[in-house]
Amino acid sequence: MPRHITVDTKLVALLGYPLKQSVSYLIQNQVYEELGLDYYYFPVELPRKEQLECVIHGFRQMNFAGFAVTKPYKECVLPFLDRLDDTAKKVGACNTVVMRDGQLVGYNTDGVGSVRSLEVERGFCARGKRIFSYGAGGAARAVLFQLASQEAKQITIAALDGMAQRLAEDLNRCYPGLCQGVDMSQRDILVQETAKADLVLNLTGLGMAPHLNETPADSTWLRPGQLCYDAIYNPEKTRFLEDAEAAGCQTLNGLGMVIYQGLAQIELWTGVRADPEIMYHALHTTL
């Protein structure tokens, strides 16, 4: 990262809450230093969504290349942007904002990052596969739209308060008949559909502080041979992944997503395409 922030330093912020577990800004600062780029990335915790508008207005007045958005504001941020790219518009959630010609333009790199991680690190191809997702928030929307675009056979989504049904309807508008939404109270369906899935996703945030040691799925619902993915990377192994390992499943956490979606973000903010090895080195150095 730059030794000194000057008037020429391009700033990038990470907005969300909580952020104590995040290492993405530390990793990217190492990449900027390695590439000789005068950029500085830092976290901004916002406990209340009412703070978003004021903070983003302030960014417009300063030397910002853009900012990143994480839980729980990936959907809340949309009204404060000038426009969205096609992917963010379809997904209805944004994790990356670029200041371009005085306008804030929203993108979503979460889906690309997660799916690329699954492909590279576990050889997973979504085509013809059954997928079960616990969670229907901003990250889930991005990941599931990306998996749907790769010709998944079936996607089942489980969440509370009708969120799963709403996301399934949105996906079915683009990919008719592909998805079904299930409420977390429908235990029998959860058991059946989780067991049938080739890929089981935890996209709820359970397992991350302040919900450590929590999981959305009962370990008895999993079966040997499934691939279980958790978007959380800190802790490295959540309760969901521990249960999956004990059940004989393959597992993968969200570190690869940080790498691949971060590479996409860096290119959007700087115009520079970084080598994945630089990101991997920065990640391991940080951790």
Residue pairs with C-beta under 8 A, 6 or more apart in sequence:
1 29
1 30
1 32
1 33
1 40
1 41
2 9
2 32
2 33
2 38
2 39
2 40
5 11
5 40
6 38
7 63
8 38
8 63
9 38
9 39
9 40
9 63
10 37
10 38
10 39
10 40
10 63
10 64
10 65
10 269
10 270
11 39
11 40
11 41
11 42
11 62
11 63
11 64
11 65
12 25
12 28
12 39
12 40
12 41
12 42
12 64
12 65
12 66
12 67
12 68
12 269
13 41
13 42
13 43
13 44
13 59
13 64
13 67
13 68
14 22
14 24
14 25
14 41
14 42
14 43
14 44
14 67
14 68
14 69
14 70
15 44
15 46
15 52
15 55
15 67
15 68
15 69
15 70
15 73
15 77
16 22
16 43
16 45
16 46
16 69
16 70
16 71
16 72
16 73
17 45
17 46
17 47
17 71
17 72
17 73
18 45
18 209
18 210
19 43
19 44
19 45
19 70
20 209
21 208
21 209
21 234
22 43
22 70
22 234
23 233
23 234
23 258
23 283
23 286
23 287
24 41
24 68
24 258
24 262
25 41
25 42
25 43
26 282
26 286
27 258
27 262
27 279
27 282
27 283
27 286
28 41
28 262
28 265
28 266
28 282
29 39
29 40
29 41
30 281
30 282
30 285
30 286
31 262
31 266
31 274
31 278
31 279
31 282
32 38
32 39
32 40
32 41
32 266
32 270
34 278
34 281
34 282
35 270
35 272
35 274
35 278
37 270
37 272
39 65
39 269
39 270
41 68
44 55
46 52
46 55
46 73
49 72
49 73
49 76
52 73
52 76
52 77
52 80
53 80
56 67
56 77
56 80
56 104
59 67
59 99
59 104
60 99
60 104
64 99
65 98
65 99
65 269
65 270
66 96
66 97
66 98
66 99
66 104
66 268
66 269
67 97
68 95
68 96
68 97
68 265
69 77
69 94
69 95
69 96
69 97
70 95
71 137
71 138
71 139
71 205
72 137
72 138
74 93
74 94
74 95
74 108
74 110
74 137
74 138
74 139
75 92
75 93
75 94
75 137
75 138
77 94
77 97
77 106
78 84
78 92
78 93
78 94
78 106
80 104
81 94
81 97
81 104
81 105
81 106
82 103
82 104
82 105
83 103
83 105
83 106
84 94
84 105
84 106
84 107
85 105
85 106
85 107
85 108
87 107
87 108
87 111
87 142
87 145
88 94
88 106
88 107
88 108
90 145
90 174
91 108
91 111
91 138
91 141
91 142
91 145
92 141
92 170
93 108
93 110
93 137
93 138
93 139
93 141
93 142
94 106
94 107
94 108
94 138
95 107
95 108
95 109
95 110
95 138
95 139
95 142
95 261
96 106
96 107
96 108
96 109
96 264
96 265
96 268
96 269
97 104
97 105
97 106
97 107
98 104
98 105
98 107
98 268
98 269
99 105
107 264
107 268
108 142
109 261
109 264
109 265
109 268
110 138
110 139
110 142
110 143
110 257
110 261
111 142
111 143
111 144
111 145
111 146
111 147
112 146
112 260
112 261
112 264
113 256
113 257
113 258
113 259
113 260
113 261
113 262
113 264
114 139
114 142
114 143
114 146
114 229
114 231
114 254
114 256
114 257
114 260
114 261
115 126
115 143
115 146
115 147
115 150
116 256
116 260
117 252
117 254
117 255
117 256
117 257
117 259
117 260
118 124
118 199
118 227
118 229
118 252
118 256
119 125
120 256
120 260
121 252
121 256
122 227
122 250
122 252
124 199
124 227
125 150
126 147
126 150
126 151
126 152
126 199
127 150
127 151
127 152
128 151
128 152
128 153
129 152
129 153
129 198
129 199
130 152
130 153
130 154
130 155
130 156
130 196
130 197
130 198
130 199
131 144
131 147
131 152
131 154
131 155
131 156
131 197
131 198
131 199
131 200
131 201
132 155
132 156
132 157
132 158
132 193
132 194
132 196
132 197
132 199
132 200
132 201
133 140
133 143
133 144
133 155
133 156
133 157
133 158
133 201
133 203
134 158
134 159
134 200
134 201
134 202
134 203
134 204
134 206
134 216
134 217
135 157
135 158
135 159
135 201
135 202
135 203
135 204
135 205
135 216
136 157
136 158
136 159
136 163
136 164
136 166
136 167
136 181
136 203
137 159
137 163
137 203
137 204
137 205
139 203
139 231
140 157
140 159
140 167
140 201
140 203
141 167
141 170
143 201
143 203
143 231
144 155
144 157
144 167
144 171
144 179
145 171
145 174
147 155
147 199
148 155
148 171
148 174
148 175
148 178
148 179
149 175
152 178
154 178
154 179
154 180
155 168
155 171
155 178
155 179
155 180
156 179
156 180
156 181
156 182
156 193
156 197
157 164
157 167
157 168
157 179
157 180
157 181
157 182
158 164
158 181
158 182
158 183
158 184
158 190
158 193
158 216
159 167
159 181
159 183
159 184
159 204
160 183
160 184
162 181
162 183
163 181
164 181
164 182
164 183
165 181
165 183
166 181
167 179
167 181
168 179
168 180
168 181
169 181
171 178
171 179
172 178
172 179
182 189
182 190
182 193
184 190
184 216
190 217
190 221
191 218
191 221
194 200
194 217
194 221
194 222
195 221
195 222
195 223
197 226
198 226
198 227
199 226
199 227
199 228
199 229
200 217
200 222
200 226
200 227
200 228
200 229
200 244
200 249
201 228
201 229
201 230
201 231
202 215
202 216
202 217
202 228
202 229
202 230
202 231
202 232
202 238
202 240
202 241
203 231
204 216
205 211
205 232
206 214
206 215
206 216
206 238
206 239
206 240
207 213
207 214
207 215
207 230
207 232
207 235
207 238
207 239
207 240
207 241
208 232
208 234
208 235
208 238
212 235
212 239
213 239
214 239
215 238
215 239
215 240
215 243
216 240
217 240
217 243
219 243
219 244
219 246
219 247
222 228
222 243
222 244
222 247
222 249
223 247
223 248
223 249
224 247
224 248
224 249
225 248
225 249
225 250
226 244
226 247
226 249
226 250
227 249
227 250
227 251
227 252
228 240
228 241
228 244
228 249
228 250
228 251
228 252
229 251
229 252
229 253
229 254
230 238
230 240
230 241
230 251
230 252
230 253
230 254
231 253
231 254
231 257
232 238
232 253
232 254
233 253
233 254
233 255
233 257
233 258
236 253
236 255
236 287
237 245
237 251
237 253
238 253
241 251
241 253
244 250
244 251
245 251
255 283
258 283
259 276
259 279
259 280
259 283
260 276
262 279
263 273
263 274
263 276
263 279
266 272
266 274
267 273
267 274
